[in-house]
C-alpha cells in the first residue's frame, strides 16, 4: 500500500535498505569514525561496514576538489 501512494504522488520509490545505505554513507562522509559507523549498522567489523555500505561517487568528491583548489591557489570562478 505505501508504494502505491508513492507512485501516485510521483515520488521515487525507495526501500528501507536504500535509506540504510544513504544514512551510513552520510555519517561516513561527515567524519564519523569507522568503529561508530559499524556500531550504528550493528556490525562488529568496521571494515565490512565501510566496504559494503559506503560507496564514494564522483559528486562526493567536489568538497575535497574545492579544498585542493584553495591549497593550490586556484580560483574556480575564473575558470568558468
Order of alpha helices (4+ residues) and beta strands (2+ residues): alpha-alpha-alpha-alpha-alpha-alpha
